[in-house]
Each structure stands twice: as C-alpha cells, then as structure tokens.
Amino acid sequence: MKAFSIFTLCVFSFLQARDEPSRADKLFHDWDRNKDGRLGKEEIRPNPRRNFSRVDTDKDGFISIEEHRKFLSGGDRKQGGARVNTRLEGFRNLLNVPYADTDNPRQTLNLYIPENPITKKPLPLIAYIHGGGWRSGDKAGGVNSVRKFLGEGHYAAASIGYRLTDEGSWPGQIHDCKAAIRWLKAHARKYNYDPGRIAVMGNSAGGHLVAMLGVSGDVKTLDGKLGLHLKENSRVKCVVDFCGPANLVTMMDQPSRMKHDAPDSPESLLVGGPVRDRLDVALAASPESYISGADAPILVVHGDKDSTVPFPQAVDFHAKLKAAGVDSTLIVCEGMGHGLRSPKLDKRIKTFFEKHLLDRKVEVSGAPIKHNP
C-alpha cells in the first residue's frame, strides 16, 4: 500500500541503504524523545506521522522497536492488495539509498548487486523507473519488473524513485531521475558495474521518464542541480519504453478514455496547470521535443488498444526517432491495452539488452506481438 510504503521509505532514507540493526536502533532511540522505549505519534516526524496507524500493527497506540525493526527488514510488504518483495535473492540488496543528498524518501533508489557475477569485470546495470501517472506508485515494485531480465549474474539492477506531482511539477521529476543516474555512475566502481552500460526501462509515466533520459543526455537545461555528483553526465546506454507519453500536446486530441487536458489529469498536474494553458511547459516535458541523432537506442513498446496513453504516441515517437537516425524499434502489442504481458515480449526485451549491453550480434525483431487470451 502506498501509505504503508511512505513510512518505510522515510525510515530507510536515514539508514544510508544498509541493513544494520545498530543504525536502525539508533534512529529509533533518536526519535524516542522521552526514552520510554516506544514511539508515540507526537515523536514521529510530520510526514510519516500521518501513516502511524498503519505501522502500529498491534494497535496499542505506540510503535515498538520490534515493529520498527520489522519494517526496516526490507522484506515482503503489501502494496495495492498484493505482496511486493523489495529484495532479490542472490543479490546484495542496498535499499532506499539517497541519491540527491536529501532526506526525501522519494529521492532514493534500490540497488541490487549480484553475489555471484558471471564475470569479474564490471557488469551492465538495468534501472527501472515506476509508473503511476507521475502522481502515485513507488520504486518498491521495480525489482519485480526487472528480475526476469537479469539472468544468473549477468546484470546489476536498480529501481529509482522520484518526487510525485503532489510535491511539485515538471521538471522536478526528470531532475530526480538524472540525479539518480549521476549517483549510479559515481558509485559504479564501488559496486563493480559499468557506468557506460546503464539501461533504463519504465512503464507509462515511467516510460515517459526513461524516454526523456534517452533523448536528453545532451540537454543541459534538464540536468538540474541535485546531488553531489554534478560532474557526472546523465546519458544512458539504451531505453525500453512501455506505453510512455511522448508528446503531451498531441496527446490531448488523440483517442483515449481520459481527458488529458482536464485540470486534474495526470498531464495537467505534471505541467502545473491545464495542458492547453501551459503548452510551452507541456512541450518542454515531451520527449519528442529533444530528439536528435545522438540519442540512445530505444525499444518502444505499446498496445494498440491502449485507452490510457494513446497508441499514436508510440507510432509518432518511433517515426521521429527513425527520421533523426536514432536506433529505434517499435513493437506493437496487438489487442493489448495499457498493461503488457507476453513471454514473446520478454524474449525480445532480453535480446535488446543482449545487443546493447552485452554487445552480442543479435537482432531485435519489430514484428507485432498478438494478444493470446
């Protein structure tokens, strides 16, 4: 559950991404101002305080150190009614690492380093950015989205969080993502992955953000000034974009079950007002605005029955990428909507990573994939 995760993230952001009981206990005792061995609601910071009842599992009105430790374990937890595992077996799990030199739990990432890598050489890394209309979701489920592509020690992985529109509008979201990429590059040697072989993948709003990373590696105005690693660049090696918006202006007039220029639409919240009133910001927040021949190779995946992000977004984006000389492949998922699941698609994505991250001489098919109910 989203609210459930907020408290966990707030706590983890103080732990420098390590599962160290002594540091977890220190945090508990720092918060325990009256030193009675339990946390009352008034002792918790304002942001996690509003979720106090969800953390107080025995409903006694206090948080015990055992409850505190349980949440800091980083294990399974509920999100949207389903179990979400934030850990990867066989990997070193570095959870909720602050990447922007802040204590904002949204500006953290999870990093997964194979315990038995296939080689002693630095590994490629696959980073996931979550969706949710830029107004919901978190990085916790990212591990489930990348685990099937990691193989046995072939890749490191990361899942990146970012500030949602309840905290601010564009370009804050891309500033966060770029700060995360810079952090990953700055720490590549420490964790033995290759800063020059970082792939990004994301769905919906996450697809929009990874597409933006792919086309704006040379756009200094989108870099922002977050974090301690401003000398690093934010270029990525390749991109997998699932159902991401590519042009927030044209999107308004394409077939959809949503009114994308409504004042409360995800796109309007992202640009800070109704899209038609903020066309300049909407264009600045559109990946199509930054296409150039220097862009990263991109795999664009979209369902032709998508009623949330119109299918023409993918078609137009791919055409413009190709026209600029970008290595772009469009996979149309026939009969599929906004949620894309297909073993054939997974195989294509694995091949895409093998080509661009492992330098294998393979071809990625752009043939449509049909829905098999």
N, C-alpha and C positions, 0 to 999 in steps of 0.2 A: 504494500500500500504506500502511496506517495507520502502521506503524512508520517507513516511509520519510518520511512527511509530518511526523512529530513533530520530526525533526532540522531539516527545512527551516523549520518554524514557529518553533522555538526561535531559530534564527539570525535570521529575519526580524523577530522581535519587538524585536531590538536596533537595527533599521535605520530605525525611525520610518517604515516603509512606503514607502521610496523606493528606486529602483534607482540607487544612487550607488556606483560601484565604489570610490571612495576610502573611503567609510564601511564597505563590505564588507571591504575590505583591512585597515582599522583593526581591525575585530573579529577578523579572522584573526590579526593581529600581537599583539593583546591576549591572545588565547588561547595564542599560541605563546610560552610562558614561557621556554623555553631558547633561543629565537631561532635555531633551525636551519632555518627556512623550511618547516616541515611540522608538522602536528598529530599528536602521539601520543595514544593513548587516555587516558592519565592527565592530559592537558592539557584534556580536554573536561569540561564540567560533567556532574554525575551523570545528569540526565535524558536529554540527547542521547547520552551516552556508551554507553548500552545499545543504541543503534542504530548504533554506529560502523561495524560491518562493512557495513552497507547503504550508507553514504556513501562508504566506501573502495572505489570502483568498480574500481580496478586491483589490489586485494587485496595491496598491498605492506605493509600494516600501518600506514600513515600516510595522512593527508588532505593533499593538496597544495593550494596556493592556487587552482590551476585547477579542481580538484574542488569546492572551496569556492565559487568564483565560479559554476560551472555550476549548483549548487543554488540560488544566490541569483538566478538569472536569472528565476525565476517562470514558466518555460515549461512545456511538457508534462511530465508525470511519470506513473508508474504508480500506480494505486490499485485494489486488488481485481482485478488482472489486466488492467484496461482503461486506456487512455490518458486522462488527465484534464488538460484545459487550464485553467489558472487565469487566463488572460488573455483579454481581449476586444479584438479588432481594432476600431479606430475609436474606442477609449475610452482615456482616461488611466487607467492601472492603478495603484492605490495598494494594495499588498498587505501583509497582516499588520500592520495598524495597531493598536497597543494602545489599547483604549478604557476600560480600568479603572485606568489608572495603575499597572500591574503589569508584570512581565516574564514572566507566564504565557502561553505560546503559544496556549493555548485562549481566552484573553480578548483576542482580536484579531478584526479584520474586514477584508475586502477591499472596496474602494470603487472603483466604475467610473463615470467622468465622461465623457460624450460629447465627442469632439473637435470635432464639428460639430453642436451642438444645433439643434433646429428653431426655437428662439426664443432671444432674449437674456434673456428673463425666467427666473426660477428654475424648474427642471424638477421634476416629481414624482420620487420615488425608490421603487423596489421592492426590498425587502430579503428575502433568503431565509435561512431557518434550517433546518439539516440534520436529518435523522432518524438512526436507529440505536439506538433503544431507550434513549436517554439514556446509553448505555454505549459506543458506538462511532460511527464516522463523523467527518467534519470538514467545514469550510467550503469546502474546495477545489473540490468539485463543484458548488457553488451557482451558479456562473456558467452552467453547462450547463442548469440548471433555469430560469433567468430570461431567457437570451439571446433566446429566441423571442418574448418578450413586449415587448421593448424598442423595436422599430421602428427608424427612422432618426433618432436623436437626440431621441426623444420623452421618454425617461426616463433618469435616472441609476439605478444599481443598487448593491447591497451584498450581501455574504454574511457572515453572522455566526457566529462560533464561540462555544462556551460550555464550561464545565467539565463533564466527564462524571462518572458516578457512582463511578468509581474515585478521584476527588478529593474527593467529598463528596456529600451527599444534598440533597434539597429543603429550603429554597428557593433554594439556590445557583444553580441553572440559570436561574430566572426573574430573579434579581438580575443575572446576567450579561447576559441579553437586554435588560433595562430599562436597564442601564448603557450598552449599545451604542446603543440608541435615543436616550438622552440625548446621547451623544457625537455621533451623527449630527445631531441638532438643533443642538448647539452649533457645529458646523462647517459648517452649511448655507450661510451667507453666503459663506464662503471658497470653497466649491466650486460655488456657484450652483445649488443645488437648494432646494426649498421645504420647510421643516421642518413645515409644516402639511399636507403631502401625502405622507406616508410610508406605503406599503402594506407588509404583511408576508405572506409565504407560506411554507409548510413542509409536509413530509410526515411522517406517523407521529408520532414523538416531536417532530419539528419542527412538525407540525400542532398538537399539544398546546400547544407553547410559543407559537405565533402566536395560537392561540385564547385563551390566557391573557393575552397582550398586549392582545387586542381587548376582553376583558371586565374588565380590571383597571386601566384607565388612571386610575381614581379611587380605587384601593385603596392607600393609603399604606403599609400594612404589608408590601406586596410590593415596594416600591421598592428596598429595600436602601440601602447607603451606599457603593457602589463608584464610583470615578472622581472626576473633578474638576468634574463638571457637575451637581451635585445640585439646582441651581436650575431646571434644565430638567425638563419633565414627560415621561412615557413614553407618552403617548397616541399611537395610530396612526390613520390615516385609514380604512383598510379592511383586511380579512383574507381570505386564501384558505387554508383548512384542508383538506389532503388526508389523510383517514384518521386523524385525530388522536383519541386518547382524550379523552373529555370528563368522565367520572366514574369514577375509579379504584376506587370501591366497588362500583357496579353492574356494572362490567366483569368482576368475578370470577365472576359467576354467569351470564354470557351465553355463548352457543356460541362456542367458539374451539379451535384446535388447541393452544393454550398454557394452562398452569395459571397464571393471572395472580397468584395469591396464594402461589405457591411461594416459598420463601426466596430462591431465586436468579433469580426472574423480574425482568424489567426494572422493573416497577412496584414490587416489594418493594425492589430496590436503590435506586430513586429515593426512596422514603419512609423508608429506613433500617432496614427490617425487614419481616417478613411483613405483607402488607397488612391481614389480619384482626387482627393485633396492634397496628396503628397506624392505626386508622380515622380518627382525628382529623387526622393528617398527610395521609392519602390524600384526605380531603375538602378539606383546605386546598390540595392540589395539583391539584384538579379544577376546570376552567373553569366547570362548571355551578354551582359554589358562589358565583360572583361576578356572575352575570347581572343586569343592570339595564337600564333604558330608555336609559341614557346610553352604551351600548356601541357600538363601531364596527360599521359594516355588515360582514357576513361571508358568504362563499361557502363552504358546507360541501360537500365532495366525497367520496363514499365508494362503494366497490364492495360490491354486495350479497352477494358471495361471499367477502368478506374473512374469512380464517380466523386472522388475527393480531390485528387490532383489530376486535371485533365490530361488525357493521353497525348494530345498535340504538344504539350510541353516537352515531352521526350523527343518527339519527331522533329520539332523545330530546333531544339538544342543540338541534337545529333547532326542535323543538316548544316548548321552554322559551324559546328566544330570541324566537320569534314571540309567545309569550304575554306576554313582557315589553315588546313593542313594538319590538324590535330589527329592523332591516332585514336579514333572513336569507334566503338562498336555498339550498335543498338540491338538489344534483344527484346522483341515484342512477345509478351506472355498472353497468348490469345485466349480470350474467355475469362481472364483473371482480372480482379479488381485491385484494390489498394494493398492487400496482403498477398505476398507472392511466396508460394511454397512449391518446390518441384525438385526432385532428385536430378533431373536433367540440368536444371538451372544451377544447382550446387556444383555439378561437374564442370560446367562452363566457367564458373567463378574460380574454381580451383585451377583450371587451365590458365585463366587470366593471370592469377598470381604466379603460377609457374613461369609464365612467359616474362612478366615484367619484374618479378622479384628474384627468381632463381635463374633467369637468363636461359631458359630452355627453348629450344627451337620448336615451338608448338604454335598452332593457330587457334584462335578463339572464334568459334562459329557464331555468326549473327543470325542464323536461321530462327524463325519463330518457334516458340515452345507452346504446344497446345495444352489446354487445361484438361486433365483427366479426372473427372469427379469420382 
